[in-house]
Amino acid sequence: MTFFDNYSFKKKNYALLVLIVLLLAVVYKRSIKTTFEIRTYRSELIDKVEKASYAVRDIQLVQQQINGLNSYLGQENNSVEKVQQGFLNFFARHTQQLAVYQMDEVLTYQHPDFSVKTHRIVLKGGFISTLKFIHQLETNFELARLIHVSFAFQKYPNDTDESLYTTILLQNYLR
């Protein structure tokens, strides 16, 4: 090895130092850095596995929350026809002394994420039977929610005498 005889020990040591630094850089880049990346990836996977083990419980919790909101807001994604037909069927089952006097056109509030359908219905009949029906409507009607009730004792133009008219507003939501 006569090649290295021309250089002094100082130059040989500098060359050795540069070679060691380069080898350490290569070792860090090829082995140590990938080991740290794999370790962080492993910890992420452990977190995801732990989260996945609670997924069924989380899904059930969200479903309970949705059911709670549905009981408060009414079932979502019901068409206008389904809500009106459901109301008329519910009305026919739960009252004898009332009459549906008027069903207006459905008002729609459009939001980018959902739409709110408001149904205005006017009932004609006695006060006690109306209160009983409204109670049944609030507790048992699931297709929409009762949001407003107003009573008026008046005479409509095409009637001969004054009667009690109850205006109710029902709302349901569509996605």
C-alpha positions in Angstrom: 0.0 0.0 0.0 2.2 2.7 -1.2 -0.6 4.9 -2.2 -1.1 6.2 1.4 2.6 6.7 2.0 2.6 10.0 0.2 0.2 11.6 2.7 1.0 12.7 6.2 -0.8 11.4 9.3 -2.7 14.6 9.6 -4.2 14.3 6.1 -4.9 10.6 6.7 -6.7 11.4 9.9 -8.8 14.1 8.1 -9.6 11.7 5.3 -10.6 9.1 7.9 -12.7 11.7 9.8 -14.5 12.6 6.6 -15.0 8.9 5.7 -16.4 8.3 9.2 -18.8 11.2 8.9 -20.0 10.0 5.5 -20.5 6.5 6.8 -22.4 7.8 9.8 -24.6 9.9 7.5 -25.3 6.8 5.4 -26.0 4.7 8.4 -28.4 7.3 9.8 -30.2 7.8 6.6 -30.5 4.1 5.7 -31.1 2.5 9.1 -31.7 4.8 12.1 -34.1 7.2 10.3 -36.2 4.4 8.9 -36.2 2.8 12.3 -37.7 5.9 13.8 -40.2 6.2 11.0 -41.3 2.6 11.6 -41.5 3.2 15.3 -43.9 6.2 14.8 -45.9 4.3 12.2 -46.2 1.4 14.7 -47.5 3.7 17.4 -50.0 5.1 15.0 -51.2 1.6 14.1 -51.5 0.7 17.7 -53.6 3.8 18.3 -55.8 2.9 15.3 -56.2 -0.7 16.5 -57.3 0.6 19.9 -59.7 3.0 18.3 -61.1 0.2 16.1 -61.7 -2.0 19.1 -64.1 0.7 20.4 -65.7 1.3 17.0 -68.8 -0.8 17.7 -69.4 1.0 21.0 -68.9 4.4 19.2 -71.3 3.4 16.4 -73.9 2.4 19.0 -73.5 5.7 20.8 -73.9 7.7 17.6 -77.0 5.6 16.7 -78.5 6.4 20.2 -77.8 10.1 19.6 -79.4 9.9 16.2 -82.4 8.1 17.7 -82.6 10.8 20.4 -82.5 13.5 17.8 -85.1 11.7 15.7 -87.4 11.5 18.7 -86.9 15.2 19.2 -87.0 16.4 15.6 -89.0 13.6 14.0 -87.7 11.0 11.6 -85.5 12.4 8.8 -85.7 11.9 5.1 -89.5 11.4 4.9 -91.2 12.7 1.8 -93.9 15.3 2.0 -96.5 12.8 0.8 -95.4 10.3 3.4 -95.7 12.8 6.3 -99.1 14.1 5.1 -100.5 10.6 4.6 -99.1 9.5 7.9 -100.7 12.5 9.6 -104.1 11.7 8.0 -103.8 8.0 9.0 -102.8 9.1 12.6 -105.7 11.6 12.6 -108.2 9.0 11.5 -107.0 6.5 14.2 -106.9 8.9 17.2 -109.9 11.2 16.9 -113.6 11.1 16.2 -114.8 14.7 17.1 -112.4 16.7 15.0 -112.1 17.4 11.3 -109.2 18.5 9.1 -110.5 21.8 7.8 -107.5 22.8 5.7 -104.0 21.5 4.7 -101.9 24.2 3.2 -99.0 23.8 0.8 -95.8 22.7 2.4 -93.3 25.5 3.1 -89.6 24.5 2.5 -86.5 26.1 4.0 -83.5 25.1 2.0 -80.1 24.9 3.7 -76.9 23.6 2.0 -76.9 20.5 4.3 -80.6 19.9 4.8 -84.1 21.2 4.1 -86.9 21.8 6.6 -90.5 21.1 5.5 -93.2 22.9 7.4 -96.8 21.6 7.2 -99.6 23.9 8.2 -102.9 22.1 9.1 -106.1 23.6 10.4 -108.4 21.5 12.5 -112.0 22.2 13.4 -113.6 20.8 16.5 -114.0 21.1 20.3 -111.3 22.3 22.7 -111.0 19.1 24.8 -110.9 16.7 21.9 -108.3 19.0 20.2 -106.1 19.0 23.3 -106.4 15.2 23.6 -105.4 14.8 19.9 -102.5 17.3 20.2 -101.2 15.3 23.2 -101.4 12.1 21.1 -99.7 13.9 18.2 -96.8 15.1 20.4 -96.2 11.7 22.1 -96.9 9.2 19.3 -96.4 10.8 15.9 -92.9 10.0 14.7 -92.8 11.3 11.1 -92.7 15.0 12.1 -92.6 17.2 15.1 -95.3 19.5 16.3 -93.7 23.0 16.7 -96.7 25.4 17.0 -100.3 25.3 18.0 -102.7 28.2 17.9 -106.5 28.4 18.7 -109.0 30.8 17.1 -112.7 31.0 17.7 -113.9 32.6 14.5 -116.1 32.4 11.5 -114.6 31.5 8.1 -116.2 33.0 5.0 -117.8 29.8 3.8 -119.1 28.7 7.2 -122.5 29.7 8.7 -121.5 29.9 12.4 -118.4 30.5 14.5 -116.2 27.5 15.5 -113.0 26.7 17.2 -110.2 26.4 14.6 -106.8 25.0 15.7 -103.8 25.7 13.5 -100.9 23.3 14.0 -97.4 23.4 12.4 -95.5 20.2 11.8 -91.9 20.1 10.7 -89.7 17.3 9.3 -86.1 17.4 8.0 -84.6 16.0 4.8 -80.9 15.7 4.0 
